[in-house]
Amino acid sequence: MPQHTPSRRSVYDLVALVTVLATGVALVALGVAPEALAAATIALAPLYSA
C-alpha cells in the first residue's frame, strides 16, 4: 500500500494555522481584547489567500 506524503503546500498551511492560533492565544493572554484581535484577523485574511 503506497504511503501518502503531504504536499509542501499543505505543510505550509498547517504551519501557518498553528502559528496564527498560537499568536492569538498569546495576544489574548497578554491582555489584547478579543474583539480587536478578531478585527485584525479579518482585515489580514485576504493577504493569506493571495
VOLORO-502673 format. One record per residue: residue in three letters; chain; x, y, z of N, C-alpha, C in turn. Coordinates in nm, 3 decimals, padded with zeros to 5 digits. Atoms other than C-alpha are relative to their C-alpha. Layout:
<r code="ALA" unit="A" n_x="X" n_y="Y" n_z="Z" ca_x="X" ca_y="Y" ca_z="Z" c_x="X" c_y="Y" c_z="Z"/>
...
END
This chain:
<r code="MET" unit="A" n_x="00.084" n_y="-00.118" n_z="00.000" ca_x="00.000" ca_y="00.000" ca_z="00.000" c_x="00.089" c_y="00.125" c_z="00.000"/>
<r code="PRO" unit="A" n_x="-00.084" n_y="-00.120" n_z="00.006" ca_x="00.153" ca_y="00.336" ca_z="-00.102" c_x="-00.029" c_y="00.094" c_z="00.116"/>
<r code="GLN" unit="A" n_x="00.016" n_y="-00.097" n_z="-00.108" ca_x="00.213" ca_y="00.591" ca_z="00.168" c_x="-00.032" c_y="00.136" c_z="-00.059"/>
<r code="HIS" unit="A" n_x="00.036" n_y="-00.134" n_z="00.042" ca_x="00.059" ca_y="00.934" ca_z="00.138" c_x="00.097" c_y="00.099" c_z="00.065"/>
<r code="THR" unit="A" n_x="-00.087" n_y="-00.104" n_z="-00.054" ca_x="00.315" ca_y="01.213" ca_z="00.175" c_x="-00.069" c_y="00.134" c_z="-00.022"/>
<r code="PRO" unit="A" n_x="00.069" n_y="-00.129" n_z="00.014" ca_x="00.171" ca_y="01.558" ca_z="00.243" c_x="00.075" c_y="00.092" c_z="-00.097"/>
<r code="SER" unit="A" n_x="-00.063" n_y="-00.093" n_z="00.094" ca_x="00.234" ca_y="01.819" ca_z="-00.023" c_x="00.063" c_y="00.115" c_z="00.078"/>
<r code="ARG" unit="A" n_x="-00.071" n_y="-00.111" n_z="-00.064" ca_x="00.457" ca_y="02.111" ca_z="00.053" c_x="-00.098" c_y="00.110" c_z="00.041"/>
<r code="ARG" unit="A" n_x="00.098" n_y="-00.104" n_z="-00.030" ca_x="00.161" ca_y="02.349" ca_z="00.041" c_x="-00.080" c_y="-00.034" c_z="00.124"/>
<r code="SER" unit="A" n_x="00.078" n_y="00.036" n_z="-00.117" ca_x="-00.037" ca_y="02.154" ca_z="00.299" c_x="00.084" c_y="00.011" c_z="00.127"/>
<r code="VAL" unit="A" n_x="-00.087" n_y="-00.017" n_z="-00.116" ca_x="00.263" ca_y="02.156" ca_z="00.533" c_x="00.010" c_y="00.148" c_z="00.036"/>
<r code="TYR" unit="A" n_x="-00.005" n_y="-00.144" n_z="-00.024" ca_x="00.292" ca_y="02.534" ca_z="00.493" c_x="-00.131" c_y="00.049" c_z="00.060"/>
<r code="ASP" unit="A" n_x="00.130" n_y="-00.039" n_z="-00.055" ca_x="-00.081" ca_y="02.570" ca_z="00.557" c_x="-00.012" c_y="-00.039" c_z="00.146"/>
<r code="LEU" unit="A" n_x="00.006" n_y="00.045" n_z="-00.139" ca_x="-00.052" ca_y="02.367" ca_z="00.877" c_x="00.089" c_y="00.087" c_z="00.089"/>
<r code="VAL" unit="A" n_x="-00.090" n_y="-00.087" n_z="-00.077" ca_x="00.246" ca_y="02.573" ca_z="00.996" c_x="-00.063" c_y="00.137" c_z="00.019"/>
<r code="ALA" unit="A" n_x="00.064" n_y="-00.131" n_z="-00.011" ca_x="00.058" ca_y="02.896" ca_z="00.922" c_x="-00.116" c_y="-00.004" c_z="00.098"/>
<r code="LEU" unit="A" n_x="00.113" n_y="00.013" n_z="-00.091" ca_x="-00.252" ca_y="02.774" ca_z="01.107" c_x="00.046" c_y="-00.006" c_z="00.145"/>
<r code="VAL" unit="A" n_x="-00.049" n_y="00.014" n_z="-00.137" ca_x="-00.058" ca_y="02.671" ca_z="01.417" c_x="00.061" c_y="00.132" c_z="00.048"/>
<r code="THR" unit="A" n_x="-00.061" n_y="-00.127" n_z="-00.037" ca_x="00.136" ca_y="02.999" ca_z="01.414" c_x="-00.106" c_y="00.105" c_z="00.032"/>
<r code="VAL" unit="A" n_x="00.107" n_y="-00.097" n_z="-00.023" ca_x="-00.179" ca_y="03.209" ca_z="01.386" c_x="-00.074" c_y="-00.031" c_z="00.130"/>
<r code="LEU" unit="A" n_x="00.069" n_y="00.036" n_z="-00.124" ca_x="-00.353" ca_y="03.015" ca_z="01.664" c_x="00.085" c_y="00.033" c_z="00.122"/>
<r code="ALA" unit="A" n_x="-00.088" n_y="-00.028" n_z="-00.113" ca_x="-00.051" ca_y="03.043" ca_z="01.894" c_x="00.013" c_y="00.150" c_z="00.025"/>
<r code="THR" unit="A" n_x="-00.009" n_y="-00.145" n_z="-00.014" ca_x="-00.020" ca_y="03.415" ca_z="01.826" c_x="-00.127" c_y="00.056" c_z="00.062"/>
<r code="GLY" unit="A" n_x="00.126" n_y="-00.045" n_z="-00.057" ca_x="-00.389" ca_y="03.467" ca_z="01.900" c_x="-00.011" c_y="-00.031" c_z="00.148"/>
<r code="VAL" unit="A" n_x="00.004" n_y="00.038" n_z="-00.142" ca_x="-00.366" ca_y="03.279" ca_z="02.229" c_x="00.096" c_y="00.088" c_z="00.080"/>
<r code="ALA" unit="A" n_x="-00.097" n_y="-00.083" n_z="-00.072" ca_x="-00.054" ca_y="03.473" ca_z="02.329" c_x="-00.049" c_y="00.143" c_z="00.016"/>
<r code="LEU" unit="A" n_x="00.048" n_y="-00.138" n_z="-00.008" ca_x="-00.210" ca_y="03.810" ca_z="02.248" c_x="-00.116" c_y="00.013" c_z="00.099"/>
<r code="VAL" unit="A" n_x="00.110" n_y="-00.004" n_z="-00.095" ca_x="-00.527" ca_y="03.732" ca_z="02.442" c_x="00.054" c_y="-00.017" c_z="00.143"/>
<r code="ALA" unit="A" n_x="-00.061" n_y="00.019" n_z="-00.132" ca_x="-00.313" ca_y="03.610" ca_z="02.734" c_x="00.070" c_y="00.127" c_z="00.048"/>
<r code="LEU" unit="A" n_x="-00.067" n_y="-00.125" n_z="-00.036" ca_x="-00.124" ca_y="03.941" ca_z="02.725" c_x="-00.097" c_y="00.115" c_z="00.022"/>
<r code="GLY" unit="A" n_x="00.099" n_y="-00.103" n_z="-00.030" ca_x="-00.449" ca_y="04.135" ca_z="02.754" c_x="-00.059" c_y="00.072" c_z="-00.119"/>
<r code="VAL" unit="A" n_x="00.061" n_y="-00.062" n_z="00.118" ca_x="-00.538" ca_y="04.228" ca_z="02.397" c_x="-00.147" c_y="-00.043" c_z="-00.005"/>
<r code="ALA" unit="A" n_x="00.143" n_y="00.030" n_z="00.007" ca_x="-00.914" ca_y="04.249" ca_z="02.357" c_x="-00.029" c_y="-00.096" c_z="-00.115"/>
<r code="PRO" unit="A" n_x="00.032" n_y="00.095" n_z="00.108" ca_x="-01.052" ca_y="03.953" ca_z="02.160" c_x="-00.068" c_y="00.066" c_z="-00.120"/>
<r code="GLU" unit="A" n_x="00.066" n_y="-00.071" n_z="00.110" ca_x="-01.262" ca_y="04.195" ca_z="01.954" c_x="00.102" c_y="00.064" c_z="-00.093"/>
<r code="ALA" unit="A" n_x="-00.105" n_y="-00.062" n_z="00.081" ca_x="-00.951" ca_y="04.379" ca_z="01.837" c_x="00.076" c_y="-00.106" c_z="-00.079"/>
<r code="LEU" unit="A" n_x="-00.068" n_y="00.109" n_z="00.068" ca_x="-00.784" ca_y="04.051" ca_z="01.753" c_x="-00.083" c_y="-00.054" c_z="-00.116"/>
<r code="ALA" unit="A" n_x="00.089" n_y="00.047" n_z="00.107" ca_x="-01.085" ca_y="03.939" ca_z="01.552" c_x="-00.002" c_y="00.099" c_z="-00.116"/>
<r code="ALA" unit="A" n_x="00.001" n_y="-00.102" n_z="00.105" ca_x="-01.092" ca_y="04.269" ca_z="01.361" c_x="00.129" c_y="-00.005" c_z="-00.081"/>
<r code="ALA" unit="A" n_x="-00.128" n_y="00.007" n_z="00.070" ca_x="-00.721" ca_y="04.242" ca_z="01.276" c_x="00.008" c_y="-00.126" c_z="-00.085"/>
<r code="THR" unit="A" n_x="-00.002" n_y="00.126" n_z="00.075" ca_x="-00.764" ca_y="03.880" ca_z="01.166" c_x="-00.083" c_y="00.012" c_z="-00.127"/>
<r code="ILE" unit="A" n_x="00.086" n_y="-00.017" n_z="00.117" ca_x="-01.050" ca_y="03.968" ca_z="00.933" c_x="00.067" c_y="00.093" c_z="-00.101"/>
<r code="ALA" unit="A" n_x="-00.065" n_y="-00.094" n_z="00.091" ca_x="-00.853" ca_y="04.259" ca_z="00.789" c_x="00.119" c_y="-00.062" c_z="-00.073"/>
<r code="LEU" unit="A" n_x="-00.121" n_y="00.059" n_z="00.059" ca_x="-00.540" ca_y="04.047" ca_z="00.724" c_x="-00.026" c_y="-00.129" c_z="-00.076"/>
<r code="ALA" unit="A" n_x="00.032" n_y="00.127" n_z="00.067" ca_x="-00.716" ca_y="03.735" ca_z="00.592" c_x="00.023" c_y="00.003" c_z="-00.151"/>
<r code="PRO" unit="A" n_x="-00.025" n_y="00.001" n_z="00.145" ca_x="-00.703" ca_y="03.844" ca_z="00.226" c_x="00.148" c_y="-00.013" c_z="-00.037"/>
<r code="LEU" unit="A" n_x="-00.143" n_y="00.013" n_z="00.030" ca_x="-00.322" ca_y="03.858" ca_z="00.247" c_x="00.039" c_y="-00.147" c_z="-00.008"/>
<r code="TYR" unit="A" n_x="-00.033" n_y="00.142" n_z="00.001" ca_x="-00.309" ca_y="03.486" ca_z="00.324" c_x="-00.054" c_y="-00.068" c_z="-00.126"/>
<r code="SER" unit="A" n_x="00.061" n_y="00.065" n_z="00.116" ca_x="-00.540" ca_y="03.396" ca_z="00.037" c_x="00.067" c_y="00.040" c_z="-00.132"/>
<r code="ALA" unit="A" n_x="-00.066" n_y="-00.046" n_z="00.123" ca_x="-00.325" ca_y="03.585" ca_z="-00.215" c_x="00.109" c_y="-00.092" c_z="-00.047"/>
END
